[in-house]
Amino acid sequence: MPEPPNAKSAKSDNQPAPTASNFNRQWLQIRRPIGPIGAVIAGIFCVLLCLAAWWLVTKGETPEARLINPATLPSPIETWETMGSLWGERRLLENTWVTLRRVSIGFMLATVVGVPLGVLAGCFPPVSSFFAPLVIFGRNIPIAALVPLTYFFFGIDERQKVMFIFLACVAFIVADTANSIRNVGQTYIDTAYTLGAGRRQVIMKVLVPLALPGIFDSLRLLFGLAFGYIMLAETIKLGGEVGGLGNLIWMSQRQGPRAHIFLIILIIPLVALVIDQVLFWIQKQLFPFRYGGQGWLLRGVDGLLHVWENIKSKLYRPTPPFDRVVAEYLAEEANGLRPKYQPRPENLGDWKP
């Protein structure tokens, strides 16, 4: 049965034809979320556009027919063809592992030192003022300038690479941790004091838990930067040790092929992206109230803390106040449960009947 004209017009009104204005409303509206599918499409389009530009400037059979000489920039196909030698002859996987190990150890050391100092600086302004010159110096010194300094003090072995990452990151960790502590509202502190909390409890039970999401997010971003910093320290290696990705770039620049440089430059962001996604998953599981995860790790941490509190309560029983001890003793003495207390002369100064 044919539809009435009014139905066709209503249908056309409900489903307008795509126009430029619809595109602007869907994709170019300020702060309008596009959803996960739209984000993936936009990212893939960016990658394809970059590959197309790379192919365009390296298109041609002869160097004269190309916009950029192949000795400077090989084509995508020529670059990929050297992947076998990079993987086998130059041990790509082993060098990647060495770089990750150096970054992880140095960054963990910077975290162990920087986070407690940042908590103290965020809680106590005198501590913040005391460390302010070092933090300002550490955040503004050129990273490349740290390379010769670490050579002078730590040599050229593994210790130099680890300490380079430590020095490059610790000032940023202190500053970001202190800012996260300061961003906790004063209302939480006042409420904790009103409920009878002490200074240590306010720090450990209020400020640190509320600041942890921001601290972890800052550490996640700084780890990606540290993965790029290590390339500066890996230009020199000791003897026959594995030099890392930075040393592979330096060898490819000196000995060739140049295509290895571009392959490593492409591999480094991919490895950093995988690590960042793993850390982001951990972040969501630890702080589901902030990032929308299922909270699996948070429940595990809560369970471990509960077990620890039970063990601590059995192993450690705090000594009651002196007045309470005296009151209990006198009550037991009055009921005939203890003999009458006969204080010795040396105890008379402490006894309060």
C-alpha positions in Angstrom: 0.0 0.0 0.0 1.5 3.4 -0.9 2.3 5.7 1.9 0.3 8.9 2.2 2.1 12.1 1.2 2.1 13.3 4.8 3.9 10.2 6.1 6.7 10.7 3.5 7.1 14.3 4.4 7.2 13.4 8.1 9.8 10.7 7.5 11.9 13.1 5.5 11.7 15.6 8.4 12.8 13.0 10.9 15.8 11.9 8.9 17.3 14.9 7.2 19.9 14.4 4.5 23.5 14.8 5.6 24.7 18.3 5.0 27.8 20.4 6.0 25.9 21.7 9.0 25.3 18.2 10.2 29.0 17.4 9.8 29.9 20.5 11.8 27.4 19.5 14.6 28.8 15.9 14.8 32.5 16.5 14.4 33.4 20.2 14.9 31.3 21.1 17.9 33.4 22.4 20.8 34.0 19.7 23.4 31.4 17.3 21.9 32.5 13.7 22.5 32.7 11.6 19.4 32.7 8.2 21.0 35.3 5.4 20.9 34.5 4.4 17.2 34.9 8.0 16.1 38.1 8.4 18.0 39.5 5.2 16.3 38.5 6.4 12.9 40.1 9.8 13.4 43.3 8.2 14.6 43.5 5.8 11.7 42.9 8.6 9.3 45.8 10.5 10.8 48.2 7.5 10.4 47.1 6.9 6.9 47.6 10.6 6.0 51.1 10.5 7.4 52.0 7.3 5.5 50.6 8.9 2.3 52.7 12.0 2.8 55.8 9.8 3.4 55.1 7.7 0.3 54.5 10.9 -1.8 57.8 12.5 -1.0 59.8 9.2 -1.5 58.0 8.1 -4.7 60.2 7.4 -7.7 62.5 4.7 -9.0 65.6 6.9 -9.1 66.9 9.5 -6.5 66.5 12.2 -9.1 62.7 11.5 -9.4 62.1 11.8 -5.7 61.4 14.9 -3.7 63.7 13.7 -0.9 66.9 11.7 -1.5 66.7 8.0 -0.4 69.9 8.4 1.5 68.0 11.0 3.7 64.6 9.4 3.8 63.9 5.9 2.4 60.4 5.0 1.3 58.1 3.1 3.6 58.7 -0.2 1.7 62.4 0.2 1.7 62.3 0.9 5.4 60.3 -2.1 6.2 62.6 -4.4 4.2 65.4 -3.7 6.7 63.3 -5.0 9.6 64.9 -8.5 9.3 68.5 -7.2 9.9 67.4 -4.9 12.7 65.6 -7.8 14.4 68.3 -10.4 13.9 71.7 -8.9 13.5 71.2 -6.0 15.8 69.0 -7.8 18.4 66.1 -5.4 18.5 64.2 -7.3 21.1 67.1 -7.6 23.5 68.0 -3.9 23.1 64.4 -2.9 23.7 64.3 -5.0 27.0 67.6 -3.4 28.2 66.2 0.1 27.6 62.9 -0.7 29.4 64.9 -2.1 32.3 67.0 1.0 32.7 64.0 3.3 32.5 62.0 1.2 35.0 64.8 1.1 37.6 65.7 4.8 37.3 62.0 5.8 37.4 61.2 3.6 40.3 64.1 5.1 42.2 62.9 8.6 41.4 59.4 7.6 42.5 60.6 6.2 45.8 62.5 9.4 46.6 60.2 12.0 44.9 56.8 11.0 46.1 57.5 11.1 49.9 59.3 14.4 49.4 56.4 15.8 47.4 54.0 14.7 50.1 56.0 16.5 52.7 56.4 19.6 50.5 52.6 19.6 49.8 51.8 19.3 53.5 54.3 21.7 55.0 55.1 25.0 53.3 58.6 25.3 55.1 59.6 22.0 53.5 58.3 23.2 50.1 60.3 26.4 50.4 63.4 24.4 51.4 63.3 22.2 48.3 62.1 24.9 46.0 65.5 25.9 44.6 66.4 22.2 43.9 63.0 21.6 42.2 63.2 24.7 40.1 66.8 23.8 39.1 65.9 20.2 38.3 62.8 21.1 36.2 64.6 23.8 34.1 68.0 22.3 33.5 68.4 21.0 29.9 68.1 17.2 29.9 71.1 16.9 27.4 73.3 18.8 30.0 72.8 15.9 32.4 74.5 13.4 30.1 78.1 14.7 30.6 77.5 15.3 34.3 76.4 11.7 34.8 79.4 10.5 32.8 81.7 12.5 35.2 80.1 11.1 38.4 78.9 7.6 37.5 81.0 6.5 34.5 79.5 4.9 31.4 78.1 1.7 32.8 74.5 0.8 33.8 74.7 3.0 36.9 75.1 6.0 34.7 71.9 5.3 32.7 69.8 4.6 35.8 71.0 7.8 37.6 70.4 9.8 34.4 66.7 8.8 34.5 66.6 9.5 38.2 68.0 13.0 37.9 65.9 13.8 34.9 62.6 12.8 36.6 62.8 13.3 40.4 62.3 17.0 40.4 59.1 16.7 38.2 57.8 13.9 40.5 58.4 16.1 43.6 56.6 19.1 42.1 53.6 17.1 40.7 53.1 15.2 43.9 53.2 18.4 46.0 50.6 20.0 43.7 48.4 17.0 44.0 48.5 17.2 47.7 47.8 21.0 47.7 44.8 20.4 45.4 43.0 18.4 48.1 40.3 20.7 49.5 40.7 22.2 53.0 37.3 20.9 53.9 38.6 17.3 54.1 41.4 18.4 56.5 39.0 20.4 58.7 36.6 17.5 58.8 39.3 15.0 59.8 40.5 17.3 62.7 36.9 17.7 63.8 36.6 13.9 64.0 39.7 13.7 66.2 42.3 12.8 63.7 46.0 13.6 64.4 48.4 15.2 62.0 49.8 11.8 60.9 46.3 10.5 60.3 45.4 13.5 58.3 48.4 13.0 56.0 48.2 9.2 55.6 44.4 8.7 55.8 43.1 11.9 54.1 45.6 13.8 52.0 47.6 10.9 50.4 44.5 8.8 49.4 42.7 11.7 47.9 45.8 12.9 46.0 46.8 9.4 44.8 44.8 9.5 41.5 46.5 12.7 40.5 49.9 11.4 41.6 49.5 8.2 39.6 48.3 10.0 36.5 51.4 12.3 36.7 53.7 9.3 37.1 52.1 7.6 34.1 52.8 10.6 31.9 56.3 11.1 33.2 57.2 7.5 32.5 56.5 8.1 28.8 58.9 11.1 28.8 61.5 9.1 30.7 61.4 6.4 27.9 62.4 9.2 25.5 65.1 10.6 27.8 67.0 7.4 27.9 68.0 7.7 24.3 70.4 10.5 25.2 72.2 8.4 27.7 72.6 5.3 25.5 74.8 6.7 22.9 77.9 5.2 24.6 78.1 1.6 25.8 80.7 -0.3 27.8 82.5 -3.1 25.9 80.3 -5.8 24.4 77.2 -5.1 26.5 73.8 -4.5 24.9 73.6 -0.8 24.3 69.8 -0.3 24.1 67.6 1.5 21.5 69.6 4.7 21.8 72.8 3.0 20.9 71.1 1.3 17.9 70.1 4.8 16.6 73.7 6.0 17.1 75.1 2.9 15.3 72.6 3.3 12.4 73.6 6.9 12.0 77.3 6.1 11.9 77.3 2.8 10.1 73.9 2.6 8.4 71.5 1.7 7.2 69.6 4.9 7.8 66.3 3.0 7.5 67.0 1.5 11.0 66.7 4.9 12.5 63.2 5.4 11.2 62.2 1.9 12.2 63.4 2.5 15.8 61.6 5.9 15.8 58.4 4.1 14.9 59.0 1.3 17.4 59.6 3.6 20.4 56.2 5.3 20.4 54.5 1.9 19.9 56.2 0.4 22.9 55.5 3.5 24.9 51.9 3.4 23.9 51.5 -0.3 25.0 53.1 0.6 28.4 50.9 3.6 28.8 47.8 1.6 28.1 48.8 -1.0 30.7 49.4 1.7 33.2 46.1 3.3 32.4 44.3 0.0 33.0 46.0 -0.2 36.4 45.0 3.3 37.0 41.3 2.6 36.3 41.3 -0.5 38.4 42.9 1.3 41.4 40.8 4.5 41.1 37.4 3.4 39.6 35.6 6.4 41.2 37.7 8.7 39.1 38.4 6.8 35.9 35.5 4.4 35.6 37.2 1.0 36.0 35.8 -2.2 37.6 38.0 -1.7 40.7 39.6 -5.1 40.8 43.0 -3.9 42.0 41.4 -1.6 44.5 39.5 -4.5 46.1 42.7 -6.5 46.2 44.6 -3.7 47.9 41.8 -3.2 50.4 41.8 -6.9 51.2 45.6 -6.8 51.8 45.3 -3.7 54.0 42.6 -5.4 56.0 44.7 -8.5 56.6 47.7 -6.3 57.6 45.5 -4.4 60.1 44.4 -7.7 61.6 48.0 -8.9 61.9 49.2 -5.6 63.3 46.4 -5.5 65.9 47.4 -8.9 67.2 51.2 -8.2 67.2 51.1 -4.7 68.4 48.9 -3.5 71.3 49.4 0.2 72.1 50.2 1.0 75.7 47.1 2.6 77.4 47.5 6.0 79.0 49.0 6.2 82.5 45.8 7.5 84.1 43.8 4.6 82.6 46.3 2.1 84.0 46.0 3.6 87.5 42.2 3.6 87.3 42.1 0.0 86.3 44.6 -1.0 89.0 42.6 0.8 91.7 39.3 -0.8 90.6 40.8 -4.3 90.7 42.3 -3.5 94.1 39.0 -2.3 95.5 37.4 -5.6 94.3 40.0 -7.7 95.9 41.5 -8.8 92.6 45.0 -7.4 93.4 47.0 -6.8 96.6 47.1 -3.3 97.9 49.7 -1.3 96.0 52.8 -0.4 98.0 54.8 2.1 96.0 58.5 2.1 96.4 60.2 5.4 97.1 61.6 5.7 93.5 58.0 5.4 92.1 56.3 7.9 94.4 57.0 10.7 91.9 55.0 8.9 89.2 52.2 7.5 91.3 48.9 9.5 91.1 46.4 8.0 93.6 
